[in-house]
Amino acid sequence: MIGDCILANKELLSAIKSPDDIKKLSYQQLNELCSEIRSLMIETVSNNGGHLSSNLGVVELSVALHKVFNSPNDKIIWDVGHQVYTHKIITGRYERFSTLRTENGISGFSSPEESEHDIFYSGHSSTSVSSAFGIAMSNLISGKKNYTVAVIGDGALTGGLAYEALNNAGRSKARLIVILNDNKMSISENVGGVARYLAVIRSKPEYFRLKAKTESTLNKIPLIGKPLAKEIFNIKTRIKSRLYKSTFFEDMGFHYMGPIDGHNLEQLSEALDSARLINGPVVLHVNTIKGKGYDFAEKSPSEFHGISKFNIDNGETNLSSESFSSAFGSLLCDMAEKDKKICAITAAMAIGTGLKEFSEKFPDRFFDVGIAEEHAVTFASGLAKGGMKPVVAIYSTFLQRTYDQLIHDCSLQNANMLIAIDRAGFVGEDGITHQGLFDIPMLSSVPNIKIYSPFTFNRLKFDIENAITQDGLFAVRYPRGSDTTLPNGYEISEKDFDLFNENGGALIVTYGRVSAEAMFAVEKLKAENKMVSLLVLNRIKPIPAETFNIALTYKKIVFYEESEKSGSIGSVFAETLAEKGYNGKFEHIAVNNQFVAHASVSSLMSKFGLDRESIYEKFRRN
């Protein structure tokens, strides 16, 4: 399965300039095209990193969608957007696909900036049905006959927003087709071969044409026509309920079709054609295999979900150094051995947040709640009320979804719990939807929360232990990547702040990963007899009161932070200084009211003036 994909030439693929070219090909050619697409994806992701398993699983589905529908007039909305590689390739981005996830190259997620075929920016889960239903209703109101398709995975159906949308959309007459991409059989399995056979038959266009014609004919028969049609419908429904364990979607008002083999192009195309004939919202259930076509990804789909560069021949990556995520996970395991009240909660990210070992060692105290961040946080608050010590491990970008829960269910309730915020700050190639730049502005407005921002493993250990062993609501945020190297002579203490080079001519104030960059810049300036003081905030909320007394003694202060500027720690620091009568020069360098596209972390640090060279140059000139 490895060789066939990798050796596939790109003869058909090179001729695909738009979805219109897909429609001209035979099914045999389309299957060959799918092999070429898989080959391209494996080659590209092995060089650039990216989401491989999810993309390999939807190659045929993506091709079938563009064969049947007319994008961009018909809108295809991809939930999460980490499975859009095939969609990108066949919508005019084949020539640029080698730039995937590189600076100024194409994004790893759907991006309207790139193509009219990408309807929404996406990177967060469970949003597709809501946004697709909005478009479908807009079409209905304006009299347009176009279709709207939402492609959502069974994993994304663990998010509550999807159910809110299904509940709302099922009562409508919108031309909405929801493709349930089921790669784990999480929806109840059908009973027996008869059900599977009928699922295929019920997905053929001829079935719906005959059904519509029969109903129309019966309705025209005087007196008995409509009652007879209704009774036939009721009998059919009762039989179908026996054959299928779940009619959940039909109970919500959707027409349910499937499950269909998601790797059979002809069946998929017929089913999609059928879905277009139905007057009202439809759920088409499609079974796919994550990692399809690449042995290593099929056997370990989680490991190849989001992966760095790897060796195609053996599937191995070059990553070997310990990360903040793994350091956090190891520490939590050590603490949980001694303290039976410690619990860990994650939202479908056990591997990414470093909790896989914890899940194996302490299964009774590990909770993967699915893609349901809001529930994770409120659930943790309940655990805390019950006397446990919950730790919620969550990426910064996904923490954004939990604002109300943090305020109402945690802070207001005085919950004793820890939010471990992974991927804080720039995350690099995952890009615009995943940068961890908004947790600080969000959390800075939450009462009663203490926030720490370690950037070394030693300080991470201290902050986690401190948070778990004390009462109150804590957040510990740490960057993506491995341990930080500091210049000789610099160590981060266990205090709430550290002051280096006291009595310099100006003061740098910062926290987190930028602190190390500032240390190297300060050392370089010192070698040139330019003394600059450095104040590192280890606790960033509340800001230690003593730091303001220190800052007031300097005529020039530059605050650096790897965060959105508005509502940030630097803003709070400046406001407090002003209230205390500071009349010196204060400058705040951060990400200023903008979204940040994908690029390497080092490139982004330089672009926003947060790297050591930028800091050095700024003070060297002044």
C-alpha positions as CSV (number, residue, x, y, z in Angstrom):
1,M,0.0,0.0,0.0
2,I,3.0,2.3,0.4
3,G,4.6,1.6,-2.9
4,D,1.5,2.0,-5.1
5,C,0.7,5.4,-3.7
6,I,4.2,6.8,-3.7
7,L,5.1,5.6,-7.2
8,A,1.9,6.9,-8.7
9,N,2.6,9.4,-11.5
10,K,0.7,12.7,-11.7
11,E,-0.5,12.5,-15.3
12,L,-4.2,12.9,-14.5
13,L,-3.6,15.3,-11.6
14,S,-1.5,17.7,-13.6
15,A,-4.5,18.3,-16.0
16,I,-6.9,19.2,-13.1
17,K,-7.2,23.0,-13.1
18,S,-10.7,23.2,-11.6
19,P,-13.5,21.0,-10.4
20,D,-15.0,21.1,-14.0
21,D,-12.1,18.9,-15.1
22,I,-13.2,16.2,-12.6
23,K,-16.6,15.9,-14.2
24,K,-15.1,14.8,-17.5
25,L,-13.3,11.7,-16.2
26,S,-14.6,8.2,-16.1
27,Y,-14.8,6.3,-12.8
28,Q,-11.7,4.3,-13.7
29,Q,-9.8,7.6,-14.3
30,L,-11.2,9.0,-11.1
31,N,-9.9,6.1,-9.1
32,E,-6.5,6.5,-10.7
33,L,-6.7,10.2,-9.9
34,C,-7.3,9.3,-6.2
35,S,-4.1,7.3,-6.2
36,E,-2.2,10.2,-7.6
37,I,-3.6,12.5,-5.0
38,R,-2.7,10.2,-2.2
39,S,0.9,10.0,-3.6
40,L,1.1,13.8,-3.7
41,M,-0.2,14.2,-0.1
42,I,2.2,11.6,1.4
43,E,5.2,13.1,-0.4
44,T,4.2,16.7,0.6
45,V,3.4,16.0,4.3
46,S,6.5,13.9,4.7
47,N,8.5,17.1,3.8
48,N,6.3,19.8,5.3
49,G,4.4,18.1,8.1
50,G,0.6,18.4,8.4
51,H,-2.6,16.4,8.9
52,L,-2.2,13.1,7.0
53,S,-4.6,10.5,8.3
54,S,-7.7,12.6,8.0
55,N,-6.8,13.7,4.5
56,L,-6.0,10.2,3.2
57,G,-9.4,9.1,4.5
58,V,-11.5,11.6,2.4
59,V,-9.9,11.5,-1.0
60,E,-12.7,9.7,-2.7
61,L,-15.3,11.7,-0.8
62,S,-13.7,15.0,-1.9
63,V,-13.5,13.9,-5.5
64,A,-17.2,12.7,-5.5
65,L,-18.4,16.0,-4.0
66,H,-16.7,18.0,-6.8
67,K,-18.0,15.5,-9.4
68,V,-21.6,15.9,-8.3
69,F,-21.8,19.5,-7.1
70,N,-20.9,22.8,-8.7
71,S,-18.5,24.6,-6.4
72,P,-18.3,27.5,-5.6
73,N,-22.0,28.1,-6.5
74,D,-22.8,25.0,-4.4
75,K,-21.0,25.6,-1.1
76,I,-19.0,22.9,0.5
77,I,-18.2,23.6,4.2
78,W,-15.5,21.5,5.8
79,D,-15.7,21.0,9.6
80,V,-12.3,21.7,11.3
81,G,-10.8,22.0,7.8
82,H,-7.9,19.7,8.5
83,Q,-9.1,17.3,5.8
84,V,-9.1,19.8,2.8
85,Y,-6.0,18.8,1.0
86,T,-7.8,16.9,-1.8
87,H,-10.2,19.8,-2.0
88,K,-7.4,22.2,-2.4
89,I,-5.6,20.1,-5.0
90,I,-8.6,19.8,-7.3
91,T,-9.7,23.5,-6.9
92,G,-6.7,25.0,-8.7
93,R,-3.9,24.6,-6.1
94,Y,-2.1,21.6,-7.3
95,E,0.9,23.7,-8.6
96,R,1.2,25.3,-5.2
97,F,0.6,22.3,-3.1
98,S,4.3,21.8,-2.4
99,T,4.2,25.1,-0.4
100,L,1.7,23.6,2.1
101,R,2.1,25.1,5.6
102,T,5.2,27.1,4.6
103,E,5.5,30.8,5.0
104,N,3.6,32.6,2.2
105,G,2.5,29.1,0.9
106,I,-1.0,27.6,1.1
107,S,-2.6,27.0,4.5
108,G,-3.2,23.5,5.9
109,F,-6.8,24.5,6.6
110,S,-9.5,26.0,4.4
111,S,-8.9,29.7,3.6
112,P,-11.1,32.0,1.6
113,E,-8.0,34.2,1.1
114,E,-6.7,31.4,-1.2
115,S,-9.7,30.4,-3.2
116,E,-13.4,31.1,-3.8
117,H,-13.9,27.4,-3.2
118,D,-13.0,27.8,0.5
119,I,-16.1,29.3,2.0
120,F,-14.9,29.8,5.6
121,Y,-11.6,29.9,7.5
122,S,-11.8,26.8,9.7
123,G,-9.6,25.2,12.3
124,H,-12.0,24.6,15.2
125,S,-14.5,21.8,15.4
126,S,-18.3,21.3,15.1
127,T,-19.0,24.6,13.3
128,S,-19.9,23.3,9.8
129,V,-23.5,22.5,10.2
130,S,-24.3,25.9,11.7
131,S,-22.6,27.9,9.1
132,A,-23.8,25.7,6.2
133,F,-27.4,26.0,7.5
134,G,-27.0,29.7,7.5
135,I,-26.0,29.7,3.8
136,A,-28.7,27.2,3.0
137,M,-31.4,29.4,4.6
138,S,-30.0,32.5,2.8
139,N,-30.4,30.6,-0.5
140,L,-34.0,29.6,0.5
141,I,-35.0,33.2,1.4
142,S,-33.5,34.6,-1.8
143,G,-34.9,31.9,-4.1
144,K,-31.6,30.4,-5.1
145,K,-31.5,26.7,-6.1
146,N,-27.9,26.0,-5.0
147,Y,-27.0,23.3,-2.5
148,T,-25.0,23.6,0.6
149,V,-23.0,20.7,1.9
150,A,-21.4,20.4,5.4
151,V,-18.8,17.7,5.8
152,I,-18.5,16.7,9.5
153,G,-16.6,13.9,11.1
154,D,-17.9,11.6,13.8
155,G,-15.4,13.1,16.2
156,A,-16.7,16.6,15.6
157,L,-20.2,15.3,16.5
158,T,-19.0,15.2,20.1
159,G,-19.2,19.0,20.1
160,G,-22.5,20.4,21.3
161,L,-22.6,23.1,18.7
162,A,-23.2,20.5,16.0
163,Y,-26.3,19.2,17.8
164,E,-27.7,22.7,18.3
165,A,-27.4,23.2,14.5
166,L,-28.9,19.8,13.6
167,N,-31.8,20.5,15.9
168,N,-32.4,23.9,14.3
169,A,-31.8,22.7,10.7
170,G,-34.0,19.6,10.8
171,R,-37.1,21.7,11.0
172,S,-36.3,23.6,7.9
173,K,-36.9,23.1,4.1
174,A,-33.4,24.2,3.3
175,R,-31.3,22.4,0.6
176,L,-28.8,21.3,3.2
177,I,-26.8,18.1,2.9
178,V,-24.8,17.0,5.9
179,I,-22.1,14.4,5.1
180,L,-21.3,12.4,8.2
181,N,-17.7,11.2,7.7
182,D,-17.6,8.3,10.0
183,N,-14.2,6.8,10.4
184,K,-14.6,5.1,13.8
185,M,-18.1,3.6,13.5
186,S,-19.2,5.8,16.4
187,I,-22.8,5.9,15.1
188,S,-24.6,2.6,15.8
189,E,-23.7,-0.1,13.4
190,N,-26.5,-1.4,11.2
191,V,-27.9,-4.9,11.7
192,G,-27.0,-7.5,9.2
193,G,-26.4,-7.8,5.5
194,V,-30.0,-6.9,4.6
195,A,-29.6,-3.5,6.2
196,R,-26.4,-2.8,4.4
197,Y,-27.9,-3.9,1.1
198,L,-30.9,-1.6,1.7
199,A,-28.6,1.3,2.6
200,V,-27.1,1.1,-0.8
201,I,-30.4,0.7,-2.6
202,R,-31.9,3.7,-0.6
203,S,-29.0,5.8,-1.8
204,K,-29.6,5.4,-5.5
205,P,-31.2,8.2,-7.5
206,E,-33.7,5.7,-9.0
207,Y,-35.1,4.9,-5.5
208,F,-35.9,8.6,-4.9
209,R,-37.3,9.2,-8.3
210,L,-39.6,6.1,-7.9
211,K,-40.5,7.1,-4.4
212,A,-41.5,10.6,-5.5
213,K,-43.5,9.3,-8.5
214,T,-45.3,6.8,-6.3
215,E,-46.3,9.4,-3.7
216,S,-47.4,11.7,-6.4
217,T,-49.6,9.0,-8.0
218,L,-51.1,7.9,-4.7
219,N,-52.0,11.5,-3.7
220,K,-54.0,11.9,-6.9
221,I,-56.4,9.0,-6.1
222,P,-59.6,10.4,-4.7
223,L,-60.5,9.6,-1.0
224,I,-58.0,6.8,-0.4
225,G,-54.9,8.2,-2.0
226,K,-53.5,10.4,0.8
227,P,-54.4,8.0,3.6
228,L,-52.9,5.1,1.7
229,A,-49.7,7.0,1.1
230,K,-49.5,8.0,4.8
231,E,-50.0,4.3,5.9
232,I,-47.4,3.1,3.5
233,F,-45.0,5.7,4.9
234,N,-45.8,4.5,8.5
235,I,-45.2,0.9,7.6
236,K,-41.9,1.7,5.9
237,T,-40.8,3.7,8.9
238,R,-41.6,0.8,11.3
239,I,-39.7,-1.7,9.2
240,K,-36.8,0.7,8.8
241,S,-36.7,1.2,12.6
242,R,-36.3,-2.5,13.1
243,L,-33.4,-2.7,10.6
244,Y,-31.6,0.3,12.0
245,K,-30.7,0.7,15.7
246,S,-30.8,4.5,15.5
247,T,-33.1,6.9,13.7
248,F,-31.6,9.9,15.6
249,F,-31.2,12.1,12.6
250,E,-34.6,11.4,11.3
251,D,-36.1,12.1,14.7
252,M,-34.5,15.6,14.3
253,G,-36.1,16.1,10.9
254,F,-33.4,15.0,8.6
255,H,-33.7,12.4,5.8
256,Y,-31.1,9.8,6.6
257,M,-29.1,7.9,4.0
258,G,-26.4,5.3,4.4
259,P,-24.0,4.2,5.6
260,I,-22.1,4.3,2.3
261,D,-18.6,3.0,1.5
262,G,-16.6,6.2,1.5
263,H,-14.0,4.7,-0.8
264,N,-16.4,3.6,-3.5
265,L,-16.6,6.5,-5.9
266,E,-19.6,5.2,-7.9
267,Q,-21.7,4.6,-4.8
268,L,-20.7,8.0,-3.3
269,S,-21.6,9.8,-6.5
270,E,-25.0,8.0,-6.7
271,A,-25.7,8.8,-3.1
272,L,-24.9,12.4,-3.5
273,D,-27.0,12.6,-6.6
274,S,-29.9,11.1,-4.6
275,A,-29.4,13.6,-1.8
276,R,-29.9,16.4,-4.3
277,L,-33.4,15.0,-5.2
278,I,-34.6,15.2,-1.6
279,N,-36.7,18.2,-0.7
280,G,-35.3,19.1,2.7
281,P,-32.2,18.6,4.9
282,V,-30.3,15.3,4.4
283,V,-27.7,13.4,6.4
284,L,-25.6,11.1,4.3
285,H,-23.6,8.7,6.5
286,V,-20.3,7.7,4.9
287,N,-17.8,5.2,6.3
288,T,-14.1,6.0,5.7
289,I,-10.8,4.7,6.9
290,K,-8.4,7.2,8.4
291,G,-5.0,7.0,6.8
292,K,-6.4,5.0,3.8
293,G,-3.6,4.0,1.4
294,Y,-0.6,4.4,3.7
295,D,0.1,1.5,6.0
296,F,1.7,3.4,8.8
297,A,-1.2,6.0,8.9
298,E,-3.9,3.3,8.8
299,K,-2.3,1.4,11.7
300,S,-1.6,4.5,13.8
301,P,-4.1,7.1,12.6
302,S,-3.7,9.2,15.8
303,E,0.0,9.5,15.4
304,F,-0.4,10.6,11.7
305,H,-3.3,12.9,12.5
306,G,-1.0,15.9,12.9
307,I,2.6,15.0,12.2
308,S,5.9,16.7,11.6
309,K,8.3,15.7,8.8
310,F,8.7,11.9,8.5
311,N,10.4,9.2,6.6
312,I,8.0,7.7,4.0
313,D,9.7,4.3,4.0
314,N,9.3,3.7,7.8
315,G,6.9,6.3,9.0
316,E,9.4,7.7,11.6
317,T,9.7,11.3,12.5
318,N,12.9,13.2,13.4
319,L,11.5,14.5,16.7
320,S,13.3,13.1,19.7
321,S,13.6,15.9,22.3
322,E,11.1,16.3,25.1
323,S,8.5,18.9,24.7
324,F,6.6,21.1,27.2
325,S,3.6,18.9,26.6
326,S,5.4,15.6,27.4
327,A,7.2,17.3,30.4
328,F,3.8,18.4,31.7
329,G,2.4,14.9,31.2
330,S,5.2,13.2,33.0
331,L,5.1,15.6,35.9
332,L,1.3,15.0,36.3
333,C,1.8,11.3,36.4
334,D,4.4,11.6,39.1
335,M,2.1,13.8,41.2
336,A,-0.9,11.6,40.6
337,E,1.1,8.6,42.0
338,K,1.2,10.4,45.3
339,D,-2.1,12.3,45.3
340,K,-5.2,10.1,44.5
341,K,-7.3,13.2,44.0
342,I,-5.6,14.5,40.9
343,C,-7.7,14.0,37.8
344,A,-6.8,14.9,34.2
345,I,-9.3,16.1,31.6
346,T,-8.8,16.7,27.9
347,A,-11.0,17.4,24.9
348,A,-10.0,14.7,22.4
349,M,-6.3,15.7,22.6
350,A,-4.7,13.1,24.9
351,I,-1.7,12.7,22.8
352,G,-1.3,16.4,21.8
353,T,-1.5,17.6,25.4
354,G,0.9,14.9,26.8
355,L,-1.7,12.9,28.7
356,K,-1.4,9.5,27.0
357,E,0.7,8.1,29.8
358,F,-1.7,9.4,32.4
359,S,-4.6,7.9,30.6
360,E,-2.9,4.5,30.7
361,K,-1.7,4.7,34.3
362,F,-4.8,6.2,35.8
363,P,-7.8,5.3,33.6
364,D,-10.3,6.0,36.5
365,R,-9.0,9.5,36.9
366,F,-8.6,10.4,33.2
367,F,-11.4,11.9,31.2
368,D,-11.4,12.5,27.5
369,V,-14.7,14.3,27.0
370,G,-14.5,14.5,23.2
371,I,-14.4,17.8,21.3
372,A,-16.3,19.5,24.0
373,E,-14.1,22.1,25.6
374,E,-16.9,24.0,27.4
375,H,-18.1,20.7,29.0
376,A,-14.5,19.9,30.0
377,V,-14.1,23.1,32.0
378,T,-17.5,22.9,33.7
379,F,-17.1,19.2,34.4
380,A,-13.8,20.0,36.0
381,S,-15.5,22.5,38.2
382,G,-17.9,19.8,39.3
383,L,-15.0,17.5,40.1
384,A,-13.5,20.3,42.2
385,K,-16.7,20.7,44.1
386,G,-16.6,17.0,44.8
387,G,-13.2,17.3,46.4
388,M,-11.0,16.2,43.5
389,K,-8.1,18.2,42.1
390,P,-8.9,18.5,38.4
391,V,-6.4,19.6,35.7
392,V,-7.8,20.5,32.3
393,A,-5.2,20.3,29.6
394,I,-6.2,22.3,26.5
395,Y,-4.6,24.2,23.6
396,S,-4.7,28.0,23.9
397,T,-6.7,28.3,20.7
398,F,-9.4,25.9,21.9
399,L,-9.6,27.5,25.3
400,Q,-11.2,30.5,23.5
401,R,-14.4,28.5,23.4
402,T,-14.7,28.3,27.2
403,Y,-14.9,32.0,28.2
404,D,-18.4,31.8,29.8
405,Q,-17.6,28.5,31.6
406,L,-14.4,30.0,33.1
407,I,-16.3,33.0,34.4
408,H,-19.6,31.5,35.5
409,D,-18.7,27.9,36.4
410,C,-15.1,28.3,37.7
411,S,-14.3,31.8,38.8
412,L,-17.7,32.6,40.3
413,Q,-17.8,29.2,42.0
414,N,-14.3,29.6,43.5
415,A,-13.3,26.3,42.0
416,N,-10.0,24.8,43.0
417,M,-8.7,23.7,39.6
418,L,-5.9,24.1,37.1
419,I,-6.1,25.0,33.4
420,A,-2.9,23.8,31.7
421,I,-2.7,25.9,28.5
422,D,-0.6,24.2,25.9
423,R,0.6,25.9,22.6
424,A,0.5,29.4,24.2
425,G,1.8,32.1,21.8
426,F,2.9,31.4,18.2
427,V,2.3,27.8,17.1
428,G,3.9,28.2,13.6
429,E,2.7,26.2,10.7
430,D,-0.8,25.4,11.9
431,G,-1.5,29.1,11.3
432,I,-4.2,31.6,11.6
433,T,-6.8,29.6,13.4
434,H,-4.4,28.0,15.9
435,Q,-2.1,30.8,17.1
436,G,-2.3,31.0,20.9
437,L,-2.6,34.8,21.1
438,F,-5.9,35.3,22.7
439,D,-5.8,33.4,26.0
440,I,-4.1,36.3,27.8
441,P,-6.7,39.0,26.8
442,M,-9.5,36.6,27.6
443,L,-8.2,35.4,30.9
444,S,-7.0,38.9,32.0
445,S,-10.7,39.8,32.5
446,V,-11.6,36.8,34.6
447,P,-11.7,37.5,38.4
448,N,-9.9,35.4,40.9
449,I,-7.6,33.6,38.5
450,K,-3.9,33.3,38.9
451,I,-1.9,33.0,35.7
452,Y,1.7,31.8,35.3
453,S,3.7,31.7,32.1
454,P,6.8,29.4,32.5
455,F,9.3,29.0,29.6
456,T,11.6,26.4,31.2
457,F,10.9,22.9,32.3
458,N,12.1,23.7,35.8
459,R,9.7,26.6,36.2
460,L,6.9,24.6,34.6
461,K,7.4,21.9,37.3
462,F,7.3,24.5,40.0
463,D,4.2,26.3,38.7
464,I,2.2,23.1,38.1
465,E,3.0,21.8,41.6
466,N,2.2,25.1,43.2
467,A,-1.1,25.4,41.4
468,I,-2.3,21.8,42.3
469,T,-1.3,22.0,45.9
470,Q,-3.0,25.4,46.6
471,D,-6.6,26.4,46.6
472,G,-8.0,28.6,43.9
473,L,-8.4,28.8,40.1
474,F,-5.0,28.6,38.3
475,A,-3.9,28.8,34.7
476,V,-0.4,27.8,33.7
477,R,0.4,28.6,30.0
478,Y,3.5,27.3,28.2
479,P,4.7,27.3,24.6
480,R,4.9,24.6,21.9
481,G,8.3,23.0,21.6
482,S,11.2,21.9,23.8
483,D,13.0,23.3,26.8
484,T,14.4,26.9,26.6
485,T,18.1,27.5,26.7
486,L,19.2,30.5,28.8
487,P,22.4,32.5,28.7
488,N,25.1,31.6,31.3
489,G,24.4,33.3,34.6
490,Y,20.6,33.5,34.1
491,E,18.3,31.4,36.1
492,I,14.5,31.7,36.7
493,S,13.8,31.6,40.4
494,E,10.7,30.4,42.3
495,K,9.6,34.0,42.9
496,D,6.8,35.7,41.1
497,F,9.3,37.8,39.2
498,D,13.0,38.1,38.5
499,L,15.1,41.2,37.9
500,F,18.3,41.1,36.0
501,N,20.9,43.8,35.5
502,E,19.3,46.1,38.0
503,N,20.0,49.9,37.6
504,G,20.4,49.7,33.8
505,G,19.5,52.8,31.7
506,A,16.2,51.4,30.5
507,L,13.9,48.5,31.5
508,I,12.6,45.6,29.5
509,V,9.5,43.9,31.0
510,T,8.3,40.6,29.5
511,Y,7.2,37.0,30.3
512,G,7.1,33.6,28.7
513,R,9.2,32.6,25.7
514,V,10.2,36.2,24.9
515,S,12.1,36.3,28.3
516,A,14.9,34.1,27.0
517,E,15.2,36.2,23.8
518,A,15.4,39.3,25.9
519,M,18.1,37.7,28.1
520,F,20.3,37.1,25.1
521,A,19.7,40.6,23.8
522,V,20.6,42.1,27.2
523,E,23.8,40.1,27.3
524,K,24.8,41.2,23.9
525,L,24.1,44.9,24.8
526,K,26.1,44.5,28.0
527,A,29.1,43.3,26.0
528,E,28.9,46.7,24.2
529,N,28.6,48.6,27.5
530,K,24.9,49.3,27.1
531,M,23.3,48.4,30.4
532,V,19.6,47.4,30.1
533,S,17.6,46.0,33.0
534,L,15.3,43.0,32.5
535,L,12.2,42.3,34.5
536,V,10.7,38.9,33.9
537,L,7.2,38.3,35.2
538,N,6.7,34.6,36.2
539,R,3.2,35.3,37.5
540,I,1.4,37.5,35.1
541,K,-2.0,37.8,36.8
542,P,-2.2,39.4,39.2
543,I,1.0,41.3,38.3
544,P,3.2,41.3,41.4
545,A,2.8,44.7,43.1
546,E,6.5,45.2,43.8
547,T,7.2,45.2,40.0
548,F,5.5,48.6,39.7
549,N,7.8,50.1,42.3
550,I,10.7,48.9,40.3
551,A,9.4,50.1,37.0
552,L,8.6,53.6,38.3
553,T,12.4,54.2,38.8
554,Y,13.1,53.9,35.0
555,K,12.5,56.7,32.5
556,K,12.2,54.3,29.6
557,I,10.2,51.0,29.7
558,V,9.6,48.6,26.8
559,F,7.1,45.8,27.4
560,Y,7.4,42.8,25.1
561,E,4.8,40.1,24.9
562,E,3.8,37.2,22.6
563,S,0.1,38.0,22.7
564,E,-2.6,40.1,21.1
565,K,-2.0,43.6,22.5
566,S,-5.6,44.7,23.4
567,G,-6.4,43.5,26.9
568,S,-3.0,42.0,27.4
569,I,-0.7,42.0,30.4
570,G,1.3,44.9,28.9
571,S,-1.9,47.0,28.7
572,V,-2.7,46.3,32.3
573,F,0.9,47.1,33.3
574,A,0.8,50.4,31.4
575,E,-2.6,51.4,32.9
576,T,-1.4,50.6,36.4
577,L,1.8,52.7,35.9
578,A,-0.3,55.6,34.7
579,E,-2.5,55.4,37.7
580,K,0.7,55.5,39.9
581,G,1.8,58.7,38.1
582,Y,4.5,57.3,35.8
583,N,5.7,60.1,33.4
584,G,8.5,58.3,31.5
585,K,8.4,56.7,28.1
586,F,6.5,53.5,27.8
587,E,6.4,51.3,24.7
588,H,4.4,48.1,24.2
589,I,5.5,45.6,21.5
590,A,3.0,42.8,20.8
591,V,0.6,41.6,18.1
592,N,-1.6,44.5,17.4
593,N,-5.2,43.7,16.5
594,Q,-4.6,41.2,13.8
595,F,-4.7,37.5,12.9
596,V,-1.3,35.8,12.2
597,A,-0.8,33.5,9.2
598,H,1.3,30.4,9.2
599,A,5.0,30.6,9.3
600,S,7.8,29.1,11.5
601,V,7.8,30.3,15.1
602,S,11.3,31.9,14.7
603,S,10.0,33.8,11.6
604,L,7.0,35.1,13.5
605,M,9.1,36.2,16.5
606,S,11.3,38.2,14.2
607,K,8.4,39.6,12.2
608,F,6.8,41.0,15.4
609,G,10.0,42.3,16.9
610,L,10.1,39.7,19.7
611,D,13.3,37.8,18.9
612,R,16.7,38.6,20.4
613,E,18.1,40.3,17.4
614,S,15.1,42.7,17.1
615,I,15.3,43.5,20.9
616,Y,19.1,44.1,20.6
617,E,18.8,46.4,17.6
618,K,16.1,48.4,19.2
619,F,18.2,49.2,22.3
620,R,21.5,49.4,20.3
621,R,20.1,52.3,18.3
622,N,18.9,54.3,21.4
